[in-house]
Amino acid sequence: MAGGLAKALFGYDFFISYAWVDGRPYAEALERGLSAPPEKFRCFIDQKEMGGGEAWRAAVRKALRRSSVMILVASSAALERDNVFEEVETFSARDRPLIPIDVGARIGALPTTHRARPYLEERLRFEEQEGPSRLVSGEPSPDALNFLIRSFGFVRVGRLRSLLLGALVCVFAGLAVVAGFSYLAEREARQRAQLQESRALATLAQGASAAGDQPTAMLLALEALPSPAFGGIAPCRRRLLQPCGRRGPGTRKRHWQGTAAP
C-alpha cells in the first residue's frame, strides 16, 4: 500500500528496459535486488511482452516520464528491438541518467551506423562479466547491483541540490513579494498623509483669504497642491510659511509687503 502510494506521488527510481526474448530473468532479478531492503528502490519493469495494446504502451510511456534513472539490459535482442530503442530514445530526450548494463561487451562492438550507438556509446555503463551465462541464469552480479545503487546516490545528491535551489528561489521570491507589499503600503500611507496635509493647508488658505491676507492665502493654496517632483509639500515653500505662522494676520501682510521687490 505504502509502496503504491509512493509510486503514485513520486514516480519511480528506476525504469528497467530489456528484451523479453533473452533478458527477462535477468531484468526481473535486478528488480528484486533493487527493491529489497535496505534500499527499497521503486522500480518499473515491463511484465508483458510489448504488443499488449495501446493502453499498455501509454502506461509504459507514462512510467518513462516519471522515472529518475533508466537501466538498459543491453542484450543482443534488446539492441535490435524497436520497442527498446523507442524507450531509450524517449528517455534520452529527457536528459536524465541512462545506465546500460553491457552484456558481453556488445555496446562497444556496435557498428558506427547502428541507430542506438549515439545514445549509448558515451554513457557511463557497467560491463557485466560472464554476461551471457548470467542472462540465462537470471543472476545479476553483486557488482552490478552495487554499481546501480552507487549511481543512484549521485542522482539523489543532484535532486537534493535542485530542491535546495528551488527552495532558495521560493524564499527570495517571497521576500521580494513582501518588500513589494511593504513599499506599496508605505507609498499609500505617504499619499494619505499628503492628502490630509493638503486639505489642512486648503482650510488655512480659505481662512487667510477671508481675513484679507491674499499673499498668504495664495502661498497656502499653492502648498495645498500635490508636488510629485518633491514627493509632497515643497520644503522651500514650507520654510517660507513658518515665520508667517508665528505672526498675526496683519503682521503677515506687512511682512510680505515689506519683503516684496521694489
Secondary structure as the mmCIF struct_conf table of DSSP 4:
data_model
#
loop_
_struct_conf.conf_type_id
_struct_conf.id
_struct_conf.beg_label_comp_id
_struct_conf.beg_label_asym_id
_struct_conf.beg_label_seq_id
_struct_conf.end_label_comp_id
_struct_conf.end_label_asym_id
_struct_conf.end_label_seq_id
HELX_RH_AL_P HELX_RH_AL_P1 ALA A 2 PHE A 10
STRN STRN1 TYR A 12 SER A 17
HELX_RH_AL_P HELX_RH_AL_P2 TRP A 20 SER A 35
BEND BEND1 ALA A 36 ALA A 36
TURN_TY1_P TURN_TY1_P1 PRO A 37 GLU A 39
STRN STRN2 CYS A 43 ILE A 45
BEND BEND2 LYS A 48 LYS A 48
BEND BEND3 MET A 50 MET A 50
BEND BEND4 GLY A 52 GLY A 52
HELX_RH_AL_P HELX_RH_AL_P3 GLU A 54 ARG A 65
TURN_TY1_P TURN_TY1_P2 ARG A 66 ARG A 66
STRN STRN3 SER A 67 ALA A 74
TURN_TY1_P TURN_TY1_P3 SER A 76 GLU A 80
HELX_RH_AL_P HELX_RH_AL_P4 ASP A 82 SER A 92
TURN_TY1_P TURN_TY1_P4 ALA A 93 ASP A 95
STRN STRN4 LEU A 98 VAL A 103
TURN_TY1_P TURN_TY1_P5 GLY A 104 GLY A 104
BEND BEND5 ALA A 105 ALA A 105
TURN_TY1_P TURN_TY1_P6 ARG A 106 ALA A 109
BEND BEND6 LEU A 110 LEU A 110
TURN_TY1_P TURN_TY1_P7 THR A 112 THR A 113
TURN_TY1_P TURN_TY1_P8 ARG A 115 ALA A 116
HELX_RH_AL_P HELX_RH_AL_P5 ARG A 117 LEU A 120
TURN_TY1_P TURN_TY1_P9 GLU A 121 GLU A 122
BEND BEND7 ARG A 123 ARG A 123
STRN STRN5 PHE A 126 GLU A 128
TURN_TY1_P TURN_TY1_P10 GLN A 129 GLU A 130
HELX_RH_AL_P HELX_RH_AL_P6 GLY A 131 SER A 137
TURN_TY1_P TURN_TY1_P11 GLY A 138 GLY A 138
HELX_RH_AL_P HELX_RH_AL_P7 PRO A 142 ALA A 210
TURN_TY1_P TURN_TY1_P12 ALA A 211 GLY A 212
HELX_RH_AL_P HELX_RH_AL_P8 GLN A 214 ALA A 224
BEND BEND8 LEU A 225 LEU A 225
HELX_RH_3T_P HELX_RH_3T_P1 PRO A 228 PHE A 230
TURN_TY1_P TURN_TY1_P13 GLY A 231 GLY A 231
BEND BEND9 GLY A 232 ILE A 233
HELX_RH_AL_P HELX_RH_AL_P9 PRO A 235 GLY A 245
TURN_TY1_P TURN_TY1_P14 ARG A 246 ARG A 246
BEND BEND10 ARG A 247 ARG A 247
HELX_RH_AL_P HELX_RH_AL_P10 PRO A 249 GLY A 258
TURN_TY1_P TURN_TY1_P15 THR A 259 THR A 259
BEND BEND11 ALA A 260 ALA A 260
#
